[in-house]
Amino acid sequence: MQPQLILEDTIYTLEQLQNVQAPQIALAGRSNVGKSSLINALAGRKKLARISATPGKTQSINYYRVEPWGFYLVDLPGYGYAKASKSDREKWAKLINAYLVGTSSLKALAVLLDCRIPPQKLDIDLTAYARSIKIPLLPVLTKADKCKQKERSAKQAEWARLLEGVKPIISSSSSGLGINALWDAMKLYALGPQAEDEAETHSSAE
């Protein structure tokens, strides 16, 4: 069964942040890491999230309701875009921080990591911060179709060492690699152990 992603709300300022009680999984990553492409792949649609060749286009928090499971996939602003103004970068950082700290129903932070490049300081800092405030991490290596198998495995092992054994899911939005595994992991975090049996059934179809 293909889950549906329904864009329910878009937040631009701290004042607009809402106290959504339903379980949430947040997506975070550096600009141009492939967040929009991954959201479209998860939804099985090409144009749900707008894709731009220019990094830094996601400047809001976007709440996608996941049906039929009733949790939210929350797309956070991309970070690390050097051409953004200092004030914009500070605004996005405050918005991300306020969401992470203030969302009691946040079940996990899916951090997207580009498999083509070495671990970046911003990504390492974000994962360390999330762990310091007790947010479970769900690391995801993106753009795996652009890396050789050996490179994927090496990058996965490198991040697993940095994250003390938490192994990233290897994914490709264009080929669909890892999409079912990512859904299974997000369901397990969002819905708890009752989702495990369904996850095993879903994985067997990948």
N, C-alpha and C positions, 0 to 999 in steps of 0.2 A: 504494500500500500504506500503510495506516494504522499507524504505529509504535505499539508498546505501551509504556506507562510503568508500571513495577512498583515500588511503594514497598518498598524493601528494608531500610532502616534509618533510625532517628531518633535524633539526638544532642542531648543537652541540656547536657553539661559538657565542659570541656577534656579531662578524663580519658577520655572516651568516644570521642574522635576516633580514627579508624582510618586506617591507611596503605593505602588502596585503590589498586591499581596500574593499574586500567583508566582510560582517558581520562575526564576530567570537564569539564563545562561548568557553571559556577555561575550562579545567578540571584540578583541582589541588587536592592534597591529600597526606597524609602521606604515606610512603612506606608500602606496603602490605595492603592498604585500599581496594584494589580491583578495581583499575582503569582499568587495562587491561581487566579484566573479564567484567566490565561494558561496555567498548567499544565494545567488542565482542557481548554482549547481545543487545546493541543498533543496531548493524549491522546485527544481526541475523546470525552471523557466529562464528565458534569456534576458528579460528586461524588467524583472522585479526591482532589483537594485541597479541604479545607473552606474555604468562603467565609464571612466574617463581615462584618457591617456595622460592627463595632467595629475600628478600626485596632489594630495591634500584636499580633494573635493568633498570628502565626507566631513562636514563641519558641524554635524548635529548628532544627537542620540536618537536612533530610530528603533522603535519597538515593534517587533514582528510577533504576532500571536501564532503559535504553532498548533494547528489542528490535525488530528482529533485529540491531541494529548493535553492541551490546555496550559502549556507553559509558554514563556516568552524567550525569543532570541533577540538580544539587544545589541545593536550595532553601534559601537562607540567611535568617536572621531579618530581618524588616523593621526599618528604622531610622528615627529621627526622630519617634517617637510621644511627643508632649509629656507625656501623662498617665502614662506609665510612670515608675516610681520611678528615681531616679538610680542606685541599685545595680543595678536590672534593665538599664538602658541600658548601664552599664559592663560588666555580664556579657555582654550580647549583643555589644557591641563587641569584647571580648576573644575571644569565640568566633569571630566573623567574621574577626578579624585572624589568629588562630591557624590557621584553615582556609586563608586566602589565602597566608600565609607558608609553612605546613608541607605543602602539598599539591603534591608534585612533578609529579603527573600532571594538574594543572589546565591545561587548554588555552586557556580564554578565560573572561572574566567578562562575562556578559550583564547590563548595567545597565538596569533598567526606569525610564523617564522619562515622567511624566504630560504628555501633549501639551497639556493645558488650562492649565498654569501655567508661569511663567517658570523658567529654570534655577535650581535651589536650591543653596545653599552646600554642603549635605551631599552632594548628588550630584556637584557639581564636585570636592569634596574627595576623595570615593571614587574617582572616575575618575583624578584626579591621583595618588593613592596607588597605585592598581593599575598605572599606567604606570611609576611610580618603581620598582616591584619586578618590572617586565618581564612583567606579565600582559596579554595581548592583550584589547582591549575589543570587545564586541559590543553597542553601544547599541540600545535598542528603545524607540520611542515607543508608549506604551499609550493605550487609550481613544480611539483615533482617530475612532471613530463619534460621539464627543461634540464633535468639532472640525470646523469647516468646512475644505474642501480648502485654501483659502488659508492658514488658520492652521496646518494640518499642515505645509505646505511651508515656511512661515516658521520654525516651530519646528525642523524638520529642518535647515534651513540654519543657524540659530543654533547648534544643538548641533554641527554639522559644523565651524563656525568654532572653537568652544571646544575641540573634540577634534582640531584640526589636520587636518581633512579626512576623519575617520571619520564617515560618514553613517549616522544611525540608521535602522533598519528601522521603517517605520510599520505599526502593528498594531492590531487590534481583536479582542478575545476574543469579542464577541457576534456580529460579522459574519463573522469568519474572515479578515479582511484581514491579509495579511502572515504568516500562520501557516506556509504552505509555504515562503516565503522565509526565515523564521527557522529552520525545520528544516534547510533547505539550508545555511545559514550555520553552524549548530551542527555538522552532520555534517562540513563542510569543516574546521572547527577541530579537531574531535575525531579524525577519521580521516585527515586529510591529503588530498593531491591525488587519491588513488584514489577519493575520494567525489565528485569534481567532475562526472564524466560522469553519475552517478546524479542529482546535484543538478540538472543541466540538464534531465533528463527530468522530474523532479519539478516543477520550476518551470513547465514548459510546460503542466502540468495545472491551474495556478492561474488 
